[in-house]
Structures are given as structure tokens and as C-alpha cells.
Amino acid sequence: MKTCSLYGFIQAIALAVLTLVLYFLGLHSDPARLGAAKWVGGVGGLAVSVLCVSLGVRARRAEMPEADSFAYGRALGAGVLISLVAAILGAVFNYLYLAIINPGYAEVLLQDQMDRLEAKGLSGAQLDQAEKFTRYFMTPVPMAAYALIGGFISGVLISLVIAAFLRRPAPAGPPRV
């Protein structure tokens, strides 16, 4: 449990640092630069998540005696626990980021969404309706909830794959005579 919590904490901190780097580079302040921020954040976030879950599951496996099996279920459980800790801490950071650190980010996201809807040819009335709906979901609480759910689901998916590679089969028993 301690190892999984540690690696979940490390993952959450690394993802928070990535978000802050994008913020300080100015990629979260302009809808025109938001595409680059989404790409870098997505690829970087995936790399951080895969690395932290892999290292965490490997560390958890190393804690188990060699004579014990570290089957797929145990590896998956460790990865899911790491992902849960990271998702909870990430949601807290997401809330703080949107409410305190960069409260204007929601407006940038909204403008980017409206620009994309306008490019699709939506009418003025449709854009107004979409803006009201989207504005509600761009507040800190729904965005933090989305970060929690999305982070956990993506972590479980990553864990499903990683567990297949990092499982350790039960040692072979004594030969039968």
C-alpha cells in the first residue's frame, strides 16, 4: 500500500509540474496556443503515467518474495491503486489550478471550444446555447471531477497493459516422480 501511494503521489506531482510548465510557457493563456499545450500535455502525461505505473508495479513486485507469485491480478491491483492515488491528488491539483493558480484557463478553454463549434458552422443561437452548457462544465468543481474520473479510467487502462508485462508467474514446484 505504501509503495503504491508513493508512486501515485510521484505521478500526481510530475503531472502537476508538467501543467505548471505549460502554464509558465504561456501555452494556457491563448486559444491559438492551446493545441500545442494539449498535444504536449497529452503525450507528456501519458509518458509520465506509464513510467510511474511501471516503476510502481515493478517496485511492488520486488517487495514480494521470489517464492511468491505476483500474478496478473496482483500486478493489476498495484497499478490500479497507484492510478487511484494519482487521480485523487490530480483532481485536487486540478481544482486548485483552475480556482487559484490560473482562473482564466477556463475562459481560454471555452473560447477554443466556441471557435471550433463556429468553424463547424453552428448558428448564433446554437452557439449561445452551447456556450451556456459548456460554461457550466468549465468551472473548477466539474473540471476536477472530470480529472478524477478521466485520470482513474486512463490509469486503469494503462495498468491493464502494464500488468501483463510485469506479472511474475508462480515458481515451478518440485518435479513429480
N, C-alpha and C positions, 0 to 999 in steps of 0.2 A: 504494500500500500504506500509506504514511504517513497519508494523508488518511483512509482507511477505518479505520485503527487509532485515529486521533484521535477520529473521530465515534463509534466503538464505545465508546471509553473515556468520552466525554462522556455517552453514553446510559446506560452502566452506573452512572456517578456520579449522574446525575439520578434513576435508578430507586432507587438506594440511599438517596438523600436523601428521596425520597418514602416509602420504607419506614420510615426513621427518624422522619420527621414523624408518620406514623401511630402509631408506637410511642410517641413522646413525648406525643401527644394521648391516649394510653391506649386506643386502639382495638384493640390487640393483647393486651390483658390480661384481657378479659372476653368469654366466648362470646356474650353478648347484644349486644355492640357489634361483633362480628366481621363481621356482614353489611354494616355501613356501611364497615368497613375494606376488605372485598373489593370493594365497589362503587367506592369512591374509588380504591383501588389498581388495579383493572381499567381504569377509564376513564382515570385519570391515566397509568397505564403504557402504555396504547395510544396516548395523545396524545404522550407522550414518545418512544415508539418510532417513530411515524410522522414526527414532527418531525425526529428525529435522522437517520433513514434518508433522508428527503427532502433535508435540508440536506447530508448527506454525499455523496449521489449527485450533487446539483447542484454541489457543490464539486469532485468528481472530474471531472464533465463540463467544468467551467470550466478544469481543468488541461489538457485535451486541446485541441490547436489546432483552430480553427474549420474548417479544411480536412479534418480527420479526422472520420470517422463515430463517433458514440457510440451505437451501435445498442442494441437491447433487451438483447442478451446482455451487453454491457459494463455497462450500467446495472444489470442484474440481478446481475452478478458483484460490483459495488461494494456493492450493498445486502446481498448475502449475506455478504460479508466484514465489513461493519460489524456485521451481526447475529451473526456468529460471535464476533467480539471481545467484543461486549456480552454474549453468552450465557456465555462463559467467565468473564469478570470478574464477571458477575452470580451465577454459581454459587459462585464463591469468596466473594463477599459473603454470599450466602445461607447458606453453611456457617458463616461467622463470626457471622452474626446468630443462627442457631439454637444454635450451640455456646457463644458467649461473651456476646453483647450481650443476647439475650432467650431464655435456655434454657427458660423456662416457656411460650413460644409454642406449642411442640409439644403441650403438655398442653391449652392452650386450643383448638387445632385439633381435638384428639382429643375433647374434651368436646362441641364443636359437632357433630362427626360423630356421636357417640353420641346426642346429643339428637335429631338428625334421623332416625336409624335407629329410635329409640324411638317417635318420632312416627308412623313408618310402620307401627308395630305389631309389630316383631320381638319374639320371646320372649326371656326371660332367657338361655337357653343360646345362642341365636343372637347376642345382644348380646355375650356373653362371647367367643365365637369371633371375631366381627367386631372386637372391641376388641384381641384379641391380634394379629390380622392387621394392623390399622390402626396399632397402636402401633409395630410394626416399621418401617413405612414413614414414620413421623413422626420418625425420628431424623435428625440433620444430614446424614449422607452420602447416604441415598436422596433426601432433600428437595433437596439440592444437585444430584444427578444429574437429578432431575425438572426443576429450574430450568434446567439446561443444555439438556436435550433440548427442553423446552417453549418456552424462550426462543428457541432456534435455529429451531424449526419456525414459531413465530409470526413471527419476523423474516423468514424466507424467504417466508412468505405476504404479509407487508407489502411486501417487496421485489418480489414478482411484480407487484403492483398499481402501485407507485410507478415501476418501470422502464418501464411502458407510457406513463406521462405524461412522464417526464424523458428519454426517449431523444431522440437528435438524428440525423435521417437524414443520409446521405451527401450532400454538396453536389452539386448538379446539375453534370454535366460540360459541356464546351463544346457549343454547339449543332451538330448534324450538318447538313452542307450537301448 
